[in-house]
Amino acid sequence: MIRLTFCLRRLPGMSLKDFQTYWRKTHGPLVARYSTILRIRKYVQVHTMEDPLNKELQNSRGAAEPYDGVAELWWDNRQDLLEAIETPEAQEAVQVLVEDERNFIDLKRSPGWYCYEVPQINPIPENVIATEKGPLVKFYYVLHHHAHQSLNDVQFYWRMVHGPNVRQYGQAIRALRYIQVHRLDDELNAQFAEPRGTEEPLYYGHAELWFDRTALQMAFASPEGMKAVEFLIEDERSFIDFSRSALWLAKEHIFIDRG
């Protein structure tokens, strides 16, 4: 499958609550309305939490401010996506959606890119979800690399070295699921950015981990957990520019899931 990651910052002067309410109650149903025309297989809104752990996570790496949310969309494959967006009906739908995005999203500061998943810790069935009222949280970590590194090099290191390191310490940090999502170096990224006037540089990917919120706090407080966290942060320095990356906790709202 191919998926879209769309990191969102709200309009200046808009509260996080108002932003997330409009997104969930107005824009989400609008995307769902056009999902068949656009051949969307799955659509998830990831809402950033107002959680004190977010500041701790940010300070642990000297990272940038979290985004206000992330829109995630999936298609069967690249060809299916291309065939969908080339139809007149789909182009009209995209126009409507972009126009509505202007009501609540600071589009210049909200990058979106197409990507593919590399599961690292992945229980079967894949039903680990950070629902709004459940105990689970979703850890989101969008990544920029150092200036001297190439996209291929950092994605290779992330996939082949850091991924296994996280798996090794997965129990110590209480991770329930861990997915790497790697950016595709594809002309589709420019096509997505153009109508939105996006000015932010694209991340090379993002990490998604699911935790029980209480267990995560306990992991941070335990000697075993802190040793694992310190080791993983040190390894992250090899391929992540902390000052241009961001990490936070979030909840998931699933609008479409066609299996």
Disulfide bonds with the S-S distance in Angstrom:
none
